[in-house]
């Protein structure tokens, strides 16, 4: 049993790291961003992270962090003209990735709340 849990945690950890790296690379390298399945890969990695990595105590932090990224991020990044397009692309990719994880976590939270 412990071996299966360790394997799941390793898969979740690698999906998290790979998702963040892909989000940054796709934001900086136009060829990667232009690849048709980049967004889909980010969403799938986010779903894996949401199912495996996010525990009950981390739900509110994830949802609040994603809300802050979405609302404040684009407006704040607009004032940095030299790297504006790269930062906005990276932020959008991170929102694809984290948004999928947040979706899973939100559904799990609703299901847990309605079980009572």
N, C-alpha and C positions, 0 to 999 in steps of 0.2 A: 504494500500500500504506500509506503513512504517513497519507494522508487517512482511510482506513477506520479505522485504529487510533485516530486523533484523534477521530473521530465516536463510536466505541465508548466511549472514555474520557469524552467529554462526556455521553453517555447515562448511563453509570454514575455520574458525578458528580452529575448532576441527579436521578437516582433516589435516591441517598443523601441529598441535601439535602431532597428532597420527602418521603422516608420519615420523616426526623427531624422535619420541620415538622408533618407529618400526625400523627405519634405524640404530639407535644406538644399540638396543637390538639384532637385527639380525647380526650386526657386531661383537658382543661380545659373544653371546650364539650360539654355533654351531647347536644346535637342531632347533632353530628358522631359522637360515640361511639355513639349510638343508630342511626345509619345502618347498614343491614344489611351493606353491603359494605366497611365501613372495615377490618375485620380482613383480608379478602381482598386489598384494595388494598395493605395493609402487607406481606402475605406476598409478593405479586407483586413489589413494589418490592425487597424483601429478596432474592428469587431473582435479580433483575436485578443487584443489587449483588454477590451471591455469584458469579455467572458472570463479571462484567466486572471488578470492582474489586479483588478479593482476590487478591494474588499469593502465591507459595509462601512467602515470608519472613513474611507476615502471618497465616498460618494459625493458628499456636499462640496468637498474641496475641488473635485474634478468638475462638477457642474458649475460652480462659481468661477473657477479659473477659465473655463471655456466661454462663459458669458462675458467675462472681462476681456478676453482676447478678441472676441467678436465685436463687442460694442466699442471699446476704447482703441483697439489696435489700429484700425484703418484711419481713424481721425488723427491719431498721434503720429503715425508714420508719414503722413502727408507733408509734414513740415521739414522733412529731411530730403531735399531734392536730389542730391547726388546718388543716393542709394535707394531712393523711394521705390522704384519698380521692383528691385530685388527683395526688399524687406516685405513689401505687400504680397509678392508671390510666395515667399516663404511662409508668411502668416496665413495665407489662404490654404496652403498645403497642410500646415499644422492643424488648421481648423477642420479640413477634410478628415485628417487622421484622428484627432481628438474628438471630433463630432461623432464619429462612428462609435467610439468607445463610450462617449456620454450617452448616446442613444441606447446602447445595451444596458448601461448602468441605470438609466432612467426607467426603462422597462422593468428591470429587475426590482427597482425600488417600488414601483407601482404594484407589481405582483406580490411583493413581500408585505406591503401595506394592506392590500385587500385580502390577504389570507386570514387575517385576524377576525 
